[in-house]
């Protein structure tokens, strides 16, 4: 199951952005999330899921890409 819906809810909670107005494949910068806010959001994602995002994946720029990384990390922890 994809973590995308939870990430959309989290971004709505933190930044007041309506998930229905966000293109999951678009750059988060296009949605009004600057680089500092993106770093803050990545920390919030780690806290929310109790995971550590791999350093090589710290440059994700869309919710869809972030969902794939989160799903990969969660699957590897469950194994």
Residue pairs with C-beta under 8 A, 6 or more apart in sequence:
2 67
2 71
3 49
3 67
3 70
3 71
3 74
4 24
4 63
4 64
4 67
5 19
6 48
7 45
7 63
7 66
7 67
7 70
8 19
8 22
8 24
8 63
9 19
10 41
10 44
10 45
10 48
11 17
11 19
11 22
11 33
11 41
11 63
12 18
12 19
14 40
14 41
14 44
15 32
15 33
15 37
15 41
17 31
17 32
17 33
22 31
22 63
23 30
23 31
24 62
24 63
24 64
24 67
25 62
25 64
26 62
27 61
27 62
28 38
28 41
28 61
28 62
28 63
29 35
29 38
29 61
33 41
38 61
42 53
42 58
42 60
42 66
45 51
45 53
45 66
45 70
46 52
46 53
49 70
49 73
49 74
51 70
51 73
51 74
51 77
52 73
53 69
53 70
53 73
54 69
54 73
57 69
60 66
60 69
